[in-house]
Amino acid sequence: MKISIITISFNAKKEIEKTIQSVINQTYNNIEYIIIDGKSDDGTVDIIKKYNDKISQWSSEPDDGLYDAMNKGIKEATGDYIIFMNAGDVFYEPQTLSKIFASANEPQDIYYGETIIVDIEEKEIGMRRLSAPLELNWKSFKRGMRVSHQAFIARRELVDLYDLQYKFSADFDWCIKIMKKSTKIKNTNLIICRYLDGGLTKHNLVPSLKERFRIMRKFYGLFSTIFHHISLGTNLIWFVLKNKWF
């Protein structure tokens, strides 16, 4: 099975190389690697060019934001599965994809796992606040985004484009749509990625939460959304007080 790995970057000179190396050093050998850069002017493109022979295709042109760039990547992908590993994010270990796919007997619609949060120095902060459930389905996100999109590998034929009406939480909507169409979802029981703390959602927390509320209301209804937000808010406060970070 061919895996399309898509990296989105913009002025990511300090982060892009470790992401590229994480991808090209995977021991799984049937990989299509696509980089979509948003016309960086800080030297990011020079780093990408260093690995030109290791990258299936790349482009650097203006876009209309993160999710527009991710849609460009989806349109270019030809693999059986798609996973996003954006600038600053890395696979947990070189054997990650091999462990997932090398011994896969029956192809699944989705493979998912856990995420570790790291800082800019790659020091581990801790596991992601919302841990992946033992069993995942489209209703699992009633309790928040239980799986990060960097630890969410989807069959390409089930993948929709990101809905560009959402500027900060389109990945939440995207994952639910894919899960609604999926019948075979496998928990890999692996840590799949290291996620760089401080992404788009965290830097735009209030508008992101508003969008997420709209998405949850669309899929789960108003009463369910309000009920679960009370629980989510309580759990968030407890997590911050206990761990001293968010």
Secondary structure, 3 states (H helix, E strand, C coil): CCEEEEEEECCCCCCHHHHHHHHHCCCCCCEEEEEEECCCCCCHHHHHHHCHHHCCEEEECCCCCHHHHHHHHHHHCCCCEEEECCCCCEECCCCHHHHHHCCCCCCCCEEEEEEEEECCCCCEEEECCCCCCCCCCHHHHHHCCCCCHHHEEEEHHHCCCCCCCCCCCHHHHHHHHHHHCCCCEEEEEEEEEEEECCCHHHHCHHHHHHHHHHHHHHHHCHHHHHHHHHHHHHHHHHHHHHHCCC
